[in-house]
Amino acid sequence: MKKAIRYLRFSKQGQSVCSIERQEMITDNWLKFNGVELIDSFVDQGKSARTFDRPDFIKLKEFIVRHHKKVDYLVVDQLDRFSRIADEAITMVKGLQKTYGIQIVSVTENITFDYDTPGSYFRAGLQLLLAEEENINRSVKVRGGIYTAKTVKGRYTYKNPPFGYRKEGLEKARILVVDESQAKIVRFIYDSFLRNTPIYLIRKQAEELGFTIKGNMAIERVLKNPAYTGLIKATSHQGAPGGLFPGIHEPIIDRTTWQMVQEKIKRPGKTRTVIDDEIPLRGILKCHCGNPLSGAPSRGKSGRYYHYYKCKHSKHNNISAIKAHEQFLKICELMSLPTGRVRKIRTESRESIDRELEFNLKKVSEKKKQLQENEEKLYSLEEKWIKNEINKDTYDRWYSIYNAEIISLRGAIERLSENRSLAFGILENKLDMLTDLRYVYDSAETLQKREFVSLVFDNNLYYENQIFRTPTMMEILSHNHLKMRDKGLLIYDKKEDLLLKDPLSGE
């Protein structure tokens, strides 16, 4: 009596067991009808036929190597259970016969693969090619459905929601809903990045707040994900363009903030700076040669450690951190504003807010009109594409232009529509602090100190010959720059082309 082994497979985890039972019944009938003895069965569950790297298929091959002299047939329900990649499958079944003398039997298709019989070889190849074509068609339909869901319906189609969201609803009605407890962490990440906080510190602080996403690039993925600003990213499909499309879910990050973050990410990477409370100016303060100063502790004769700012060139700066910090605190004292100047700022700020509000209302109206015009142009472009009045290259080029303009205009409308009265209220409550900037700086956290220095001096603070130097300084805080020079604290060598104008001066 001839003997056979059997291979069964169903491709989806959780699929009903009736699929396997059906394959078993059909192959059992063939074995019984042809008087063939079954000596073993191999079953792969939830495995794709696109690869032969399947657990039980590997066991099947090992069994054949050891026991092929006892086996005449390898029985399958149909050839696409065996594989959906035609060329690899034909090579595999041909090798089983030529090397081990085992013939493949496809019960449902009534094919016994025999390499020496042209008819069966052709039929087996045809069935495998049809199975591969079916697989390709199914894949194209799935990708087309995903493209439509993203671009037309604005749905987020990935299995897991981004951190900050949860999924609600069933099947096609399922949408992203903001999880406010996580959304606060996402906003913290974006805000911290714009304040120049190092990525490693953002991650550490975010994890303390409850950020659970693992991986070295977790923070970068959050910063780059357009879903947080209400957009869906789609890849091109069969001539239709890819890009960013409006989603139906609520954004966590406003469009302006997201665009600012993307622009900042595109800039050349900076050297990683480790934040140390003892040397807050490390990486911010520069040597006269232009290189950022590093910082490190040095052990004195008494065994005590002292911190220094150092240039990578050994003959350049090697500054006592204690001395540099005391100098900078004295600079802060002289940057502090007189009470009368603060009162004037408060009055001018109120008037400026009123002028800006009136101006913004006019700009919003203009931007909305431009937005409507671009949306109409995009709609007209899509109509021409559907009617085959323009070619693909023309469609892609103008679609990209219109879509980018629409996203930019929506961000501008969102920014111009913000209520600045709340911001002014916060500013007004803090204005008195401008009269004591030494206290403001000295009581700030290390990251706030670094942000303060970067903002006031536009990242252009240098040290040379025991004195701070800068070509750029906020004009409103430079009123005592001559005293600073006389006291040997700071030389403000003003450069008109780099000058930071006083935002309240109206110039």
C-alpha positions as a Python dict, from the first residue, in 0.01 Angstrom:
ca = {
    (1, 'M'): (0, 0, 0),
    (2, 'K'): (125, 346, -92),
    (3, 'K'): (171, 599, 185),
    (4, 'A'): (120, 972, 215),
    (5, 'I'): (172, 1267, 442),
    (6, 'R'): (-72, 1559, 454),
    (7, 'Y'): (-24, 1934, 481),
    (8, 'L'): (-311, 2162, 587),
    (9, 'R'): (-311, 2538, 641),
    (10, 'F'): (-552, 2818, 718),
    (11, 'S'): (-425, 3172, 699),
    (12, 'K'): (-612, 3375, 962),
    (13, 'Q'): (-568, 3350, 1336),
    (14, 'G'): (-902, 3287, 1499),
    (15, 'Q'): (-1060, 3151, 1178),
    (16, 'S'): (-1328, 2888, 1234),
    (17, 'V'): (-1201, 2532, 1272),
    (18, 'C'): (-1443, 2429, 997),
    (19, 'S'): (-1177, 2533, 743),
    (20, 'I'): (-937, 2269, 874),
    (21, 'E'): (-1217, 2012, 917),
    (22, 'R'): (-1320, 2066, 554),
    (23, 'Q'): (-962, 2013, 433),
    (24, 'E'): (-933, 1700, 649),
    (25, 'M'): (-1261, 1551, 516),
    (26, 'I'): (-1172, 1615, 150),
    (27, 'T'): (-821, 1472, 179),
    (28, 'D'): (-950, 1176, 388),
    (29, 'N'): (-1192, 1090, 106),
    (30, 'W'): (-909, 1096, -151),
    (31, 'L'): (-689, 873, 66),
    (32, 'K'): (-972, 625, 120),
    (33, 'F'): (-1079, 622, -247),
    (34, 'N'): (-722, 565, -371),
    (35, 'G'): (-627, 316, -97),
    (36, 'V'): (-343, 532, 35),
    (37, 'E'): (-230, 512, 399),
    (38, 'L'): (-184, 840, 591),
    (39, 'I'): (126, 828, 811),
    (40, 'D'): (141, 1188, 940),
    (41, 'S'): (-25, 1534, 914),
    (42, 'F'): (116, 1884, 945),
    (43, 'V'): (-104, 2187, 1015),
    (44, 'D'): (-2, 2557, 998),
    (45, 'Q'): (-248, 2793, 1166),
    (46, 'G'): (-262, 3165, 1093),
    (47, 'K'): (35, 3160, 856),
    (48, 'S'): (58, 3334, 519),
    (49, 'A'): (129, 3134, 202),
    (50, 'R'): (358, 3412, 81),
    (51, 'T'): (653, 3244, 251),
    (52, 'F'): (773, 2891, 320),
    (53, 'D'): (903, 3003, 658),
    (54, 'R'): (608, 2841, 841),
    (55, 'P'): (656, 2625, 1153),
    (56, 'D'): (480, 2308, 1040),
    (57, 'F'): (603, 2341, 683),
    (58, 'I'): (957, 2342, 820),
    (59, 'K'): (872, 2028, 1024),
    (60, 'L'): (723, 1878, 708),
    (61, 'K'): (1050, 1926, 517),
    (62, 'E'): (1252, 1779, 805),
    (63, 'F'): (1018, 1476, 809),
    (64, 'I'): (1061, 1429, 433),
    (65, 'V'): (1441, 1441, 460),
    (66, 'R'): (1438, 1168, 727),
    (67, 'H'): (1152, 946, 602),
    (68, 'H'): (1113, 1012, 228),
    (69, 'K'): (1174, 646, 140),
    (70, 'K'): (847, 559, 315),
    (71, 'V'): (642, 837, 151),
    (72, 'D'): (484, 838, -196),
    (73, 'Y'): (257, 1144, -184),
    (74, 'L'): (225, 1482, -18),
    (75, 'V'): (-149, 1554, -11),
    (76, 'V'): (-295, 1906, 4),
    (77, 'D'): (-650, 2039, -28),
    (78, 'Q'): (-547, 2269, -313),
    (79, 'L'): (-219, 2411, -435),
    (80, 'D'): (-271, 2763, -294),
    (81, 'R'): (-272, 2606, 54),
    (82, 'F'): (81, 2505, -31),
    (83, 'S'): (196, 2845, -162),
    (84, 'R'): (65, 3157, -339),
    (85, 'I'): (400, 3247, -499),
    (86, 'A'): (402, 3056, -825),
    (87, 'D'): (773, 3041, -915),
    (88, 'E'): (886, 2943, -565),
    (89, 'A'): (607, 2683, -534),
    (90, 'I'): (687, 2520, -869),
    (91, 'T'): (1055, 2500, -773),
    (92, 'M'): (961, 2346, -437),
    (93, 'V'): (723, 2078, -569),
    (94, 'K'): (960, 1992, -856),
    (95, 'G'): (1242, 1950, -606),
    (96, 'L'): (1036, 1720, -382),
    (97, 'Q'): (974, 1485, -674),
    (98, 'K'): (1321, 1491, -830),
    (99, 'T'): (1511, 1472, -500),
    (100, 'Y'): (1287, 1254, -285),
    (101, 'G'): (1051, 1085, -531),
    (102, 'I'): (742, 1238, -366),
    (103, 'Q'): (450, 1360, -576),
    (104, 'I'): (224, 1652, -476),
    (105, 'V'): (-150, 1582, -490),
    (106, 'S'): (-404, 1868, -503),
    (107, 'V'): (-727, 1689, -411),
    (108, 'T'): (-984, 1962, -488),
    (109, 'E'): (-823, 2047, -823),
    (110, 'N'): (-770, 1675, -909),
    (111, 'I'): (-401, 1729, -994),
    (112, 'T'): (-116, 1490, -921),
    (113, 'F'): (196, 1685, -995),
    (114, 'D'): (429, 1477, -1210),
    (115, 'Y'): (733, 1654, -1351),
    (116, 'D'): (765, 1389, -1624),
    (117, 'T'): (405, 1441, -1743),
    (118, 'P'): (367, 1773, -1936),
    (119, 'G'): (-7, 1797, -1880),
    (120, 'S'): (8, 1782, -1498),
    (121, 'Y'): (308, 2016, -1489),
    (122, 'F'): (117, 2274, -1695),
    (123, 'R'): (-200, 2241, -1486),
    (124, 'A'): (-11, 2275, -1157),
    (125, 'G'): (172, 2582, -1285),
    (126, 'L'): (-156, 2736, -1408),
    (127, 'Q'): (-327, 2681, -1073),
    (128, 'L'): (-37, 2838, -886),
    (129, 'L'): (-33, 3138, -1122),
    (130, 'L'): (-408, 3186, -1076),
    (131, 'A'): (-365, 3171, -699),
    (132, 'E'): (-89, 3433, -714),
    (133, 'E'): (-301, 3659, -937),
    (134, 'E'): (-593, 3630, -694),
    (135, 'N'): (-360, 3726, -412),
    (136, 'I'): (-237, 4032, -605),
    (137, 'N'): (-593, 4142, -687),
    (138, 'R'): (-694, 4107, -324),
    (139, 'S'): (-392, 4311, -215),
    (140, 'V'): (-472, 4588, -467),
    (141, 'K'): (-834, 4604, -345),
    (142, 'V'): (-721, 4623, 17),
    (143, 'R'): (-473, 4903, -57),
    (144, 'G'): (-737, 5087, -258),
    (145, 'G'): (-983, 5058, 29),
    (146, 'I'): (-726, 5191, 275),
    (147, 'Y'): (-640, 5481, 42),
    (148, 'T'): (-1008, 5576, 10),
    (149, 'A'): (-1065, 5546, 385),
    (150, 'K'): (-776, 5786, 451),
    (151, 'T'): (-812, 6040, 171),
    (152, 'V'): (-1190, 6057, 120),
    (153, 'K'): (-1332, 5956, 456),
    (154, 'G'): (-1049, 6087, 674),
    (155, 'R'): (-1030, 5770, 883),
    (156, 'Y'): (-727, 5654, 1080),
    (157, 'T'): (-687, 5297, 951),
    (158, 'Y'): (-400, 5162, 1162),
    (159, 'K'): (-474, 4891, 1415),
    (160, 'N'): (-346, 5073, 1724),
    (161, 'P'): (-433, 5438, 1797),
    (162, 'P'): (-152, 5689, 1854),
    (163, 'F'): (-62, 5767, 2214),
    (164, 'G'): (-307, 6038, 2319),
    (165, 'Y'): (-607, 5876, 2150),
    (166, 'R'): (-834, 5576, 2196),
    (167, 'K'): (-1062, 5411, 1942),
    (168, 'E'): (-1440, 5417, 1980),
    (169, 'G'): (-1710, 5263, 1760),
    (170, 'L'): (-1728, 4948, 1551),
    (171, 'E'): (-1566, 4865, 1218),
    (172, 'K'): (-1604, 5152, 965),
    (173, 'A'): (-1770, 5374, 1227),
    (174, 'R'): (-1464, 5349, 1454),
    (175, 'I'): (-1290, 5682, 1508),
    (176, 'L'): (-1007, 5828, 1717),
    (177, 'V'): (-1117, 6002, 2036),
    (178, 'V'): (-884, 6219, 2244),
    (179, 'D'): (-770, 6063, 2571),
    (180, 'E'): (-713, 6382, 2768),
    (181, 'S'): (-485, 6224, 3030),
    (182, 'Q'): (-245, 6116, 2752),
    (183, 'A'): (-307, 6424, 2534),
    (184, 'K'): (-156, 6644, 2807),
    (185, 'I'): (167, 6445, 2775),
    (186, 'V'): (167, 6485, 2395),
    (187, 'R'): (127, 6864, 2434),
    (188, 'F'): (410, 6862, 2688),
    (189, 'I'): (637, 6682, 2437),
    (190, 'Y'): (567, 6936, 2161),
    (191, 'D'): (604, 7235, 2395),
    (192, 'S'): (930, 7103, 2540),
    (193, 'F'): (1077, 7041, 2196),
    (194, 'L'): (1002, 7397, 2087),
    (195, 'R'): (1171, 7521, 2405),
    (196, 'N'): (1491, 7341, 2297),
    (197, 'T'): (1472, 7075, 2567),
    (198, 'P'): (1702, 6782, 2471),
    (199, 'I'): (1516, 6475, 2347),
    (200, 'Y'): (1656, 6250, 2622),
    (201, 'L'): (1521, 6488, 2888),
    (202, 'I'): (1182, 6516, 2714),
    (203, 'R'): (1155, 6138, 2720),
    (204, 'K'): (1258, 6112, 3085),
    (205, 'Q'): (1008, 6377, 3194),
    (206, 'A'): (733, 6237, 2970),
    (207, 'E'): (779, 5889, 3122),
    (208, 'E'): (744, 6041, 3468),
    (209, 'L'): (412, 6190, 3351),
    (210, 'G'): (293, 5853, 3217),
    (211, 'F'): (435, 5819, 2863),
    (212, 'T'): (435, 5444, 2794),
    (213, 'I'): (564, 5412, 2436),
    (214, 'K'): (896, 5227, 2420),
    (215, 'G'): (1180, 5256, 2171),
    (216, 'N'): (1473, 5489, 2112),
    (217, 'M'): (1276, 5695, 1858),
    (218, 'A'): (947, 5712, 2051),
    (219, 'I'): (960, 6089, 2109),
    (220, 'E'): (1065, 6159, 1748),
    (221, 'R'): (771, 5949, 1620),
    (222, 'V'): (528, 6151, 1831),
    (223, 'L'): (675, 6477, 1700),
    (224, 'K'): (649, 6365, 1336),
    (225, 'N'): (302, 6205, 1349),
    (226, 'P'): (55, 6426, 1154),
    (227, 'A'): (-241, 6256, 1326),
    (228, 'Y'): (-183, 6483, 1627),
    (229, 'T'): (-281, 6788, 1420),
    (230, 'G'): (-583, 6619, 1262),
    (231, 'L'): (-415, 6501, 942),
    (232, 'I'): (-391, 6155, 785),
    (233, 'K'): (-87, 6046, 583),
    (234, 'A'): (-159, 5835, 274),
    (235, 'T'): (78, 5685, 19),
    (236, 'S'): (4, 5718, -353),
    (237, 'H'): (-211, 5446, -510),
    (238, 'Q'): (-253, 5361, -880),
    (239, 'G'): (-187, 5715, -1004),
    (240, 'A'): (-367, 5892, -719),
    (241, 'P'): (-133, 6118, -518),
    (242, 'G'): (-14, 6059, -165),
    (243, 'G'): (40, 6320, 105),
    (244, 'L'): (-147, 6465, 402),
    (245, 'F'): (-526, 6470, 408),
    (246, 'P'): (-778, 6610, 663),
    (247, 'G'): (-889, 6352, 918),
    (248, 'I'): (-1225, 6332, 1093),
    (249, 'H'): (-1072, 6308, 1441),
    (250, 'E'): (-1010, 6596, 1680),
    (251, 'P'): (-652, 6733, 1680),
    (252, 'I'): (-441, 6748, 1997),
    (253, 'I'): (-182, 6991, 1855),
    (254, 'D'): (-276, 7307, 1664),
    (255, 'R'): (-160, 7326, 1304),
    (256, 'T'): (83, 7613, 1363),
    (257, 'T'): (266, 7435, 1644),
    (258, 'W'): (292, 7117, 1438),
    (259, 'Q'): (437, 7303, 1139),
    (260, 'M'): (689, 7482, 1362),
    (261, 'V'): (801, 7145, 1500),
    (262, 'Q'): (838, 6996, 1150),
    (263, 'E'): (1050, 7291, 1037),
    (264, 'K'): (1270, 7256, 1343),
    (265, 'I'): (1313, 6881, 1286),
    (266, 'K'): (1434, 6950, 930),
    (267, 'R'): (1719, 7172, 1054),
    (268, 'P'): (2068, 7018, 1081),
    (269, 'G'): (2106, 6821, 1403),
    (270, 'K'): (2288, 6977, 1694),
    (271, 'T'): (2545, 6816, 1920),
    (272, 'R'): (2376, 6638, 2208),
    (273, 'T'): (2410, 6840, 2529),
    (274, 'V'): (2370, 6682, 2872),
    (275, 'I'): (2195, 6919, 3112),
    (276, 'D'): (2375, 6980, 3441),
    (277, 'D'): (2244, 7217, 3710),
    (278, 'E'): (2602, 7311, 3806),
    (279, 'I'): (2685, 7434, 3454),
    (280, 'P'): (2356, 7553, 3297),
    (281, 'L'): (2534, 7747, 3019),
    (282, 'R'): (2710, 7441, 2873),
    (283, 'G'): (2643, 7432, 2499),
    (284, 'I'): (2470, 7774, 2512),
    (285, 'L'): (2773, 7990, 2593),
    (286, 'K'): (3033, 7993, 2313),
    (287, 'C'): (3406, 8046, 2296),
    (288, 'H'): (3533, 8345, 2097),
    (289, 'C'): (3631, 8093, 1828),
    (290, 'G'): (3264, 8006, 1783),
    (291, 'N'): (3265, 7658, 1937),
    (292, 'P'): (3009, 7587, 2214),
    (293, 'L'): (3179, 7556, 2551),
    (294, 'S'): (3163, 7219, 2722),
    (295, 'G'): (3173, 7186, 3098),
    (296, 'A'): (3314, 6949, 3354),
    (297, 'P'): (3420, 6931, 3720),
    (298, 'S'): (3786, 6952, 3817),
    (299, 'R'): (3926, 6834, 4150),
    (300, 'G'): (4120, 7092, 4351),
    (301, 'K'): (4409, 7036, 4594),
    (302, 'S'): (4168, 7020, 4888),
    (303, 'G'): (3977, 6735, 4723),
    (304, 'R'): (3676, 6952, 4645),
    (305, 'Y'): (3538, 6961, 4291),
    (306, 'Y'): (3501, 7287, 4096),
    (307, 'H'): (3317, 7325, 3767),
    (308, 'Y'): (3466, 7490, 3459),
    (309, 'Y'): (3351, 7589, 3111),
    (310, 'K'): (3605, 7477, 2851),
    (311, 'C'): (3666, 7514, 2480),
    (312, 'K'): (3778, 7208, 2282),
    (313, 'H'): (4090, 7407, 2194),
    (314, 'S'): (4306, 7380, 2504),
    (315, 'K'): (4463, 7725, 2465),
    (316, 'H'): (4126, 7901, 2451),
    (317, 'N'): (3874, 7945, 2733),
    (318, 'N'): (3889, 7759, 3064),
    (319, 'I'): (3646, 7957, 3281),
    (320, 'S'): (3547, 7909, 3643),
    (321, 'A'): (3173, 7838, 3644),
    (322, 'I'): (3136, 8023, 3975),
    (323, 'K'): (3293, 8337, 3830),
    (324, 'A'): (3096, 8318, 3503),
    (325, 'H'): (2766, 8270, 3689),
    (326, 'E'): (2829, 8564, 3922),
    (327, 'Q'): (2915, 8783, 3624),
    (328, 'F'): (2595, 8682, 3449),
    (329, 'L'): (2382, 8755, 3757),
    (330, 'K'): (2527, 9108, 3763),
    (331, 'I'): (2438, 9141, 3394),
    (332, 'C'): (2082, 9040, 3484),
    (333, 'E'): (2072, 9314, 3750),
    (334, 'L'): (2166, 9576, 3490),
    (335, 'M'): (1916, 9433, 3236),
    (336, 'S'): (1631, 9482, 3488),
    (337, 'L'): (1388, 9756, 3387),
    (338, 'P'): (1292, 10067, 3588),
    (339, 'T'): (939, 10073, 3731),
    (340, 'G'): (840, 10359, 3499),
    (341, 'R'): (946, 10160, 3193),
    (342, 'V'): (736, 9864, 3307),
    (343, 'R'): (430, 10089, 3345),
    (344, 'K'): (486, 10218, 2990),
    (345, 'I'): (516, 9861, 2859),
    (346, 'R'): (187, 9769, 3025),
    (347, 'T'): (7, 10061, 2858),
    (348, 'E'): (167, 9998, 2519),
    (349, 'S'): (87, 9628, 2546),
    (350, 'R'): (-284, 9696, 2594),
    (351, 'E'): (-288, 9925, 2292),
    (352, 'S'): (-84, 9676, 2089),
    (353, 'I'): (-326, 9392, 2171),
    (354, 'D'): (-622, 9602, 2055),
    (355, 'R'): (-447, 9692, 1730),
    (356, 'E'): (-344, 9334, 1671),
    (357, 'L'): (-697, 9205, 1732),
    (358, 'E'): (-841, 9445, 1475),
    (359, 'F'): (-566, 9357, 1227),
    (360, 'N'): (-613, 8982, 1282),
    (361, 'L'): (-988, 9001, 1215),
    (362, 'K'): (-915, 9151, 873),
    (363, 'K'): (-645, 8893, 801),
    (364, 'V'): (-872, 8602, 901),
    (365, 'S'): (-1134, 8726, 655),
    (366, 'E'): (-871, 8743, 379),
    (367, 'K'): (-729, 8401, 461),
    (368, 'K'): (-1075, 8239, 463),
    (369, 'K'): (-1141, 8383, 118),
    (370, 'Q'): (-807, 8247, -7),
    (371, 'L'): (-884, 7909, 153),
    (372, 'Q'): (-1218, 7887, -25),
    (373, 'E'): (-1053, 7976, -358),
    (374, 'N'): (-789, 7705, -316),
    (375, 'E'): (-1046, 7444, -213),
    (376, 'E'): (-1248, 7528, -526),
    (377, 'K'): (-933, 7498, -740),
    (378, 'L'): (-857, 7160, -585),
    (379, 'Y'): (-1212, 7042, -649),
    (380, 'S'): (-1189, 7159, -1011),
    (381, 'L'): (-854, 6983, -1049),
    (382, 'E'): (-1003, 6655, -923),
    (383, 'E'): (-1293, 6687, -1168),
    (384, 'K'): (-1051, 6734, -1458),
    (385, 'W'): (-854, 6430, -1344),
    (386, 'I'): (-1167, 6215, -1324),
    (387, 'K'): (-1270, 6329, -1674),
    (388, 'N'): (-920, 6256, -1812),
    (389, 'E'): (-873, 6621, -1914),
    (390, 'I'): (-524, 6638, -1758),
    (391, 'N'): (-240, 6388, -1726),
    (392, 'K'): (-104, 6237, -1406),
    (393, 'D'): (207, 6460, -1383),
    (394, 'T'): (-3, 6776, -1410),
    (395, 'Y'): (-249, 6648, -1153),
    (396, 'D'): (23, 6549, -906),
    (397, 'R'): (205, 6882, -941),
    (398, 'W'): (-99, 7105, -889),
    (399, 'Y'): (-252, 6880, -623),
    (400, 'S'): (65, 6915, -417),
    (401, 'I'): (62, 7295, -458),
    (402, 'Y'): (-306, 7340, -369),
    (403, 'N'): (-300, 7093, -79),
    (404, 'A'): (8, 7257, 77),
    (405, 'E'): (-152, 7601, 43),
    (406, 'I'): (-475, 7478, 205),
    (407, 'I'): (-289, 7332, 503),
    (408, 'S'): (-87, 7653, 542),
    (409, 'L'): (-399, 7875, 524),
    (410, 'R'): (-586, 7667, 781),
    (411, 'G'): (-289, 7695, 1016),
    (412, 'A'): (-276, 8074, 964),
    (413, 'I'): (-651, 8109, 1031),
    (414, 'E'): (-615, 7902, 1346),
    (415, 'R'): (-322, 8114, 1466),
    (416, 'L'): (-485, 8449, 1385),
    (417, 'S'): (-810, 8343, 1555),
    (418, 'E'): (-642, 8278, 1889),
    (419, 'N'): (-763, 8489, 2180),
    (420, 'R'): (-464, 8702, 2279),
    (421, 'S'): (-648, 8860, 2573),
    (422, 'L'): (-566, 8556, 2788),
    (423, 'A'): (-198, 8578, 2690),
    (424, 'F'): (-195, 8949, 2776),
    (425, 'G'): (-349, 8873, 3114),
    (426, 'I'): (-63, 8635, 3192),
    (427, 'L'): (191, 8888, 3064),
    (428, 'E'): (43, 9170, 3273),
    (429, 'N'): (63, 8960, 3590),
    (430, 'K'): (432, 8887, 3524),
    (431, 'L'): (548, 9229, 3403),
    (432, 'D'): (666, 9340, 3747),
    (433, 'M'): (925, 9061, 3737),
    (434, 'L'): (1113, 9261, 3471),
    (435, 'T'): (1229, 9493, 3750),
    (436, 'D'): (1435, 9209, 3906),
    (437, 'L'): (1576, 8987, 3634),
    (438, 'R'): (1851, 8860, 3864),
    (439, 'Y'): (1585, 8696, 4080),
    (440, 'V'): (1401, 8568, 3770),
    (441, 'Y'): (1716, 8399, 3636),
    (442, 'D'): (1855, 8278, 3968),
    (443, 'S'): (1528, 8114, 4075),
    (444, 'A'): (1462, 7950, 3737),
    (445, 'E'): (1519, 7582, 3660),
    (446, 'T'): (1818, 7489, 3445),
    (447, 'L'): (1615, 7449, 3124),
    (448, 'Q'): (1447, 7786, 3184),
    (449, 'K'): (1787, 7949, 3235),
    (450, 'R'): (1908, 7812, 2904),
    (451, 'E'): (1593, 7931, 2726),
    (452, 'F'): (1630, 8276, 2886),
    (453, 'V'): (1988, 8313, 2761),
    (454, 'S'): (1904, 8188, 2410),
    (455, 'L'): (1610, 8428, 2381),
    (456, 'V'): (1781, 8742, 2517),
    (457, 'F'): (2101, 8701, 2312),
    (458, 'D'): (1958, 8513, 2012),
    (459, 'N'): (2203, 8223, 2068),
    (460, 'N'): (2499, 8461, 2027),
    (461, 'L'): (2656, 8482, 2374),
    (462, 'Y'): (3037, 8447, 2374),
    (463, 'Y'): (3318, 8462, 2630),
    (464, 'E'): (3663, 8609, 2570),
    (465, 'N'): (3930, 8759, 2798),
    (466, 'Q'): (3721, 8715, 3114),
    (467, 'I'): (3417, 8900, 2976),
    (468, 'F'): (3088, 8810, 2804),
    (469, 'R'): (3036, 8939, 2450),
    (470, 'T'): (2740, 8948, 2211),
    (471, 'P'): (2650, 9103, 1873),
    (472, 'T'): (2274, 9057, 1937),
    (473, 'M'): (2064, 9145, 2238),
    (474, 'M'): (1699, 9226, 2300),
    (475, 'E'): (1696, 9602, 2266),
    (476, 'I'): (1455, 9651, 2556),
    (477, 'L'): (1708, 9492, 2795),
    (478, 'S'): (2019, 9667, 2659),
    (479, 'H'): (1956, 10009, 2820),
    (480, 'N'): (2255, 9967, 3056),
    (481, 'H'): (2497, 9808, 2809),
    (482, 'L'): (2755, 10086, 2859),
    (483, 'K'): (2757, 10020, 3236),
    (484, 'M'): (2799, 9651, 3162),
    (485, 'R'): (3104, 9731, 2949),
    (486, 'D'): (3251, 9968, 3211),
    (487, 'K'): (3213, 9706, 3484),
    (488, 'G'): (3382, 9439, 3271),
    (489, 'L'): (3069, 9223, 3249),
    (490, 'L'): (2942, 9232, 2890),
    (491, 'I'): (3046, 9396, 2565),
    (492, 'Y'): (2744, 9451, 2342),
    (493, 'D'): (2901, 9500, 1998),
    (494, 'K'): (2578, 9580, 1817),
    (495, 'K'): (2539, 9446, 1463),
    (496, 'E'): (2257, 9624, 1283),
    (497, 'D'): (2188, 9340, 1042),
    (498, 'L'): (2154, 9093, 1330),
    (499, 'L'): (1985, 9329, 1578),
    (500, 'L'): (1683, 9199, 1768),
    (501, 'K'): (1442, 9489, 1758),
    (502, 'D'): (1239, 9580, 2064),
    (503, 'P'): (898, 9418, 1990),
    (504, 'L'): (725, 9701, 2179),
    (505, 'S'): (905, 9987, 2009),
    (506, 'G'): (701, 9966, 1689),
    (507, 'E'): (1018, 9973, 1477),
}
